[in-house]
Amino acid sequence: WNDALQTKDPKAVARLYSASNLSFLPTVFSTPRHISALPDTEKYFAAFVKMHPFGTITDDSVQVFDNGNAYLHSGLYTFDLGEGEGRVSVDARFSYLWRLEDGAWTITHQHSSVVPAQ
């Protein structure tokens, strides 16, 4: 996913997501997105890649479901956002539900949120 994000091509990232069965709760935007079409996913990532994001997973686990046809990847990551001296790090938690659809792995659910202050 991060490799696709680094291309800065919203279409490359959007292709990883289900075109018809997606719920999406993004990290740095306050409004939940329940995206149901590929153009909506591309529109979201067109805005996000302008923030020059780079994610680094700091802790994660994978759980397999549905006889290997789905898996949940969850954990913690740090996103670096912005450019130059304005670049900031955002610690976040994530969960991605990947499902095998028509022979390809797609993301059908993503939740990512800033880690609350302790």
FIDO-445313 format. One line per 2 residues: their letters; for each residue x, y, z of N, C-alpha, C, O, CB. Coordinates in pm, whole numbers. Each point is the difference from the previous one (the first is absolute). Glycine has a CB too. Example, Ala and Ser with C-alpha at 12.3 -4.5 7.8 and 13.67 -1.06 7.14 Angstrom:
2
AS	1319,-569,780,-89,119,0,90,120,0,104,-2,66,-293,-115,59 ~ 154,222,-197,82,119,6,-77,109,73,51,111,17,67,-174,-232
This chain:
118
WN	83,-117,0,-83,117,0,88,125,0,-22,92,-79,-161,-218,199 ~ 283,129,-31,88,116,4,77,16,-131,26,112,-44,-5,-139,293
DA	17,-83,-312,68,8,-130,-89,69,-103,47,86,-76,80,-297,128 ~ -255,175,-55,-94,65,-93,-14,148,35,-6,84,-89,-118,-301,58
LQ	120,248,160,-12,139,44,120,82,-45,-16,117,-35,-119,-193,232 ~ 253,17,-195,122,73,-37,5,35,-147,79,85,-39,37,-201,223
TK	-197,53,-267,-4,38,-141,-61,137,-19,17,62,-105,-33,-303,43 ~ -56,290,163,-74,127,-6,-109,-3,-106,-49,104,-43,255,16,121
DP	-243,-239,-121,-104,-20,-101,-127,-48,71,-7,-116,40,179,62,-221 ~ -273,140,196,-122,-40,68,-65,-124,-58,-61,-79,72,28,316,-16
KA	45,-255,-187,-60,-118,-64,70,-128,44,-65,-103,18,1,243,-215 ~ 196,-134,215,76,-118,43,-45,-43,140,-13,-120,27,210,191,-168
VA	-219,25,230,-45,-33,134,-144,-47,-3,-34,-100,63,193,268,34 ~ -244,-98,-169,-144,-32,-6,-24,-141,-55,-98,-64,38,49,306,-69
RL	136,-289,-56,-18,-136,-56,12,-108,106,-43,-113,-23,135,196,-193 ~ -34,-52,331,11,-99,108,-131,-17,76,-15,-95,77,257,154,-56
YS	-336,30,-41,-125,1,76,-115,-59,-82,-4,10,-123,84,192,247 ~ -172,-265,-52,-118,-55,-65,-79,112,-67,-21,107,59,12,-295,111
AS	-35,164,-292,-76,100,-73,-148,-1,39,-73,94,-33,233,-118,-155 ~ -204,-80,260,-143,-9,27,-36,-26,146,-117,9,37,95,-89,-266
NL	121,47,312,-31,-43,136,105,55,95,88,-73,45,-200,-136,-131 ~ 103,340,117,108,64,75,-55,91,109,-90,80,-24,235,-93,-178
SF	-90,-1,322,-17,102,104,139,52,34,97,-77,3,-310,-33,91 ~ 223,240,-68,130,64,6,-4,112,104,-73,98,-16,117,-156,-227
LP	34,42,348,11,102,105,144,49,1,85,-62,65,-272,-43,75 ~ 217,216,-209,139,43,-20,63,66,122,-69,45,91,13,-16,-328
TV	189,-26,237,80,45,113,-13,149,30,-35,39,111,192,-220,-165 ~ -131,264,-43,18,143,26,-116,86,-49,12,123,-3,231,-162,-12
FS	-354,-21,-23,-117,75,-40,-111,-29,100,-19,-115,40,86,107,-285 ~ -140,109,285,-96,-16,108,-129,-68,-42,-73,-49,86,171,250,14
TP	-129,-205,-227,-125,-56,-46,17,-145,-45,82,-27,-88,-156,256,20 ~ -1,-323,127,6,-139,-50,-44,-5,-146,-87,77,-43,42,-166,275
RH	104,2,-304,-34,-15,-141,-49,-142,-23,70,-97,30,101,271,-99 ~ -289,-184,18,-51,-130,-42,-4,5,-151,-98,39,-62,-41,-77,276
IS	250,-2,-270,22,15,-143,-52,-123,-72,31,-113,36,172,258,5 ~ -283,-122,-143,-62,-113,-69,41,-11,-146,-47,-90,-70,-143,112,224
AL	277,67,-201,38,-5,-140,146,40,-16,52,82,76,-288,-31,-145 ~ 301,-109,-28,141,27,-26,31,149,-18,100,47,53,-87,-271,-157
PD	-95,302,31,32,144,-13,4,72,135,81,91,18,-186,-95,-243 ~ 20,-35,321,3,62,133,130,-33,73,57,86,68,-308,-100,-58
TE	298,-109,-24,125,-41,63,116,79,-60,87,48,73,-180,-279,-29 ~ 95,243,-175,104,78,-67,-2,145,45,106,60,21,-120,-213,-219
KY	-104,210,213,-13,140,43,60,18,139,71,97,25,-279,-71,-165 ~ 179,-119,231,57,8,134,153,-4,-6,66,83,62,-272,-195,32
FA	262,17,-169,146,-13,-4,66,112,-78,117,29,23,-145,-274,-4 ~ -43,308,-111,56,117,-68,32,110,101,102,68,-11,-232,-125,-198
AF	42,74,309,26,99,105,109,-50,96,86,78,42,-325,2,-59 ~ 235,-207,52,93,-53,100,145,0,-50,90,35,77,-275,-176,12
VK	209,104,-213,139,-6,-49,64,138,-6,122,11,0,-181,-215,-131 ~ -22,309,126,55,136,2,65,32,134,75,97,11,-250,-27,-175
MH	145,-150,266,60,19,132,135,-71,11,63,4,106,-294,16,-7 ~ 276,-84,-207,127,-72,-6,14,-102,113,98,3,75,3,198,-183
PF	-198,-291,122,2,-95,111,102,-111,-19,26,-46,-111,-265,98,150 ~ 296,-94,73,83,-119,2,-30,-73,130,17,56,108,167,51,-252
GT	-229,-231,134,-36,-76,119,106,-103,36,59,-64,-86,-298,98,29 ~ 261,-48,187,90,-102,53,-74,-79,106,-42,56,102,247,87,-151
IT	-222,-273,27,-67,-85,98,93,-21,118,116,-37,-17,-252,-79,-164 ~ 84,139,301,81,-17,121,-42,-122,80,77,-48,83,-45,294,-75
DD	-152,-298,-31,-48,-121,68,-120,-50,-80,-88,79,-36,169,-1,268 ~ -86,-208,-259,-115,-49,-76,-24,-148,23,86,-72,52,-43,246,-224
SV	-161,-219,133,-35,-141,3,-95,-28,-115,-64,90,-53,96,-102,305 ~ -40,-116,-289,-88,-43,-108,-84,-117,51,52,-95,59,114,171,-238
QV	-296,-68,155,-92,-108,31,-65,-45,-130,-46,83,-78,3,5,314 ~ 39,-219,-260,-55,-55,-124,-142,-49,26,-27,-62,103,258,-4,-183
FD	-323,93,-14,-141,-36,11,-50,-63,-129,68,2,-103,-102,184,266 ~ -85,-242,-156,-73,-50,-118,86,-97,-82,12,14,-122,-143,201,116
NG	190,-313,75,82,-102,-66,110,59,-87,31,-53,-107,-229,-95,109 ~ 257,259,43,111,61,-73,-42,99,-106,85,51,-73,38,-256,117
NA	-252,234,-55,-49,94,-101,-10,143,51,-38,90,-74,-86,-278,-28 ~ 159,208,230,-2,135,58,101,4,114,29,-101,64,-273,136,-127
YL	297,83,86,87,16,117,-9,143,52,-25,95,-74,179,-273,-12 ~ -134,189,217,0,128,68,144,34,36,66,-76,72,-302,40,18
HS	284,149,-139,133,49,31,-21,122,89,-59,99,-44,164,-187,-175 ~ -57,82,343,-23,111,92,127,30,78,90,-84,11,-333,22,8
GL	249,182,35,116,37,80,15,149,13,-97,76,1,205,-282,-73 ~ 19,247,82,36,141,16,96,40,-111,84,-79,-44,-115,64,295
YT	18,140,-296,97,54,-94,19,148,25,-81,66,65,17,-238,-234 ~ 173,223,115,29,142,6,-5,53,-142,63,-55,-91,81,30,301
FD	-220,133,-228,-4,67,-130,79,128,10,-23,81,90,-201,-181,-144 ~ 316,119,-39,67,128,-15,-75,73,-111,-20,-54,-109,249,-36,187
LG	-269,214,-50,-81,79,-92,61,137,-19,57,57,93,-263,-182,-23 ~ 193,179,-191,48,135,-29,135,-3,-67,50,-104,-42,-177,188,235
EG	185,36,-204,128,15,-69,98,80,84,-39,85,80,-79,-99,-300 ~ 245,-14,202,107,79,61,-16,15,150,-30,-97,71,52,217,-283
EG	-1,1,261,-7,26,143,-143,-6,53,-21,-6,121,224,147,-143 ~ -300,-139,-67,-140,-9,41,-48,-143,15,-116,-24,33,77,238,-148
RV	128,-311,91,-37,-141,8,-29,-38,145,77,35,90,64,-87,-294 ~ -251,-20,226,-38,-44,135,-23,-150,0,-31,-60,-103,-73,285,151
SV	121,-284,69,-28,-143,18,-133,-15,72,-30,73,95,277,-128,-88 ~ -326,-41,-53,-128,-30,60,0,-148,38,11,-86,-87,-131,268,-47
DA	109,-211,263,-11,-139,45,-145,-42,-12,-90,69,48,287,-44,111 ~ -219,-138,-224,-137,-44,-27,-13,-151,21,99,-73,-1,-127,261,-163
RF	-95,-230,182,-32,-143,5,-80,-32,-125,-64,88,-58,64,-94,314 ~ 4,-120,-298,-64,-34,-126,-58,-140,4,43,-86,77,113,238,-196
SY	-255,-172,34,-47,-135,-33,-46,1,-145,-75,88,-43,4,-135,284 ~ 118,-50,-315,-37,-19,-140,-58,-140,-13,62,-98,42,120,259,-125
LW	-299,-171,26,-57,-130,-31,21,-22,-149,-58,70,-84,-116,-57,272 ~ 257,-110,-219,27,-38,-139,-84,-123,-33,-13,-92,82,250,185,-71
RL	-295,-94,-130,-84,-111,-42,36,-35,-144,27,87,-83,-214,-17,240 ~ 186,-200,-186,25,-47,-136,-127,19,-81,-102,-64,27,274,-105,54
ED	-167,257,-181,-114,30,-88,42,-21,-144,92,65,-49,-186,103,215 ~ 27,-259,-233,29,-28,-141,149,-25,-25,57,46,-99,-253,96,36
GA	258,-216,156,139,-40,-17,103,104,41,120,-23,-15,-199,-115,-166 ~ 35,252,234,94,105,42,-29,41,144,-116,3,42,137,80,-281
WT	84,-51,314,-17,48,137,-40,147,-3,69,82,-61,99,-249,146 ~ -279,199,-18,-46,138,8,-30,36,146,-30,-87,81,-66,74,-315
IT	106,139,263,-35,51,132,-150,28,0,-49,77,-82,283,24,119 ~ -306,-164,57,-144,24,10,-34,85,121,-111,54,9,70,-271,-123
HQ	135,230,208,-20,89,113,135,53,45,97,-75,11,-305,-51,62 ~ 212,256,-48,119,61,60,-44,94,110,-87,86,-19,215,-104,-199
HS	-68,1,333,-17,95,110,139,42,43,87,-84,25,-308,-19,53 ~ 241,233,-72,127,53,46,-32,125,81,-76,86,-45,205,-181,-155
SV	-70,104,317,-27,117,83,124,36,81,83,-85,33,-327,24,-20 ~ 253,189,18,111,49,81,-6,-67,137,-107,-12,60,108,235,-184
VP	115,-266,173,6,-60,132,-34,106,103,60,108,1,114,-275,-76 ~ -271,139,162,-39,101,100,114,32,96,85,-85,28,-321,5,-44
AQ	236,203,66,100,39,101,-25,-81,126,-114,-25,38,132,259,-134 ~ 89,-275,160,-14,-84,120,-5,81,125,-12,-56,109,130,-123,-224
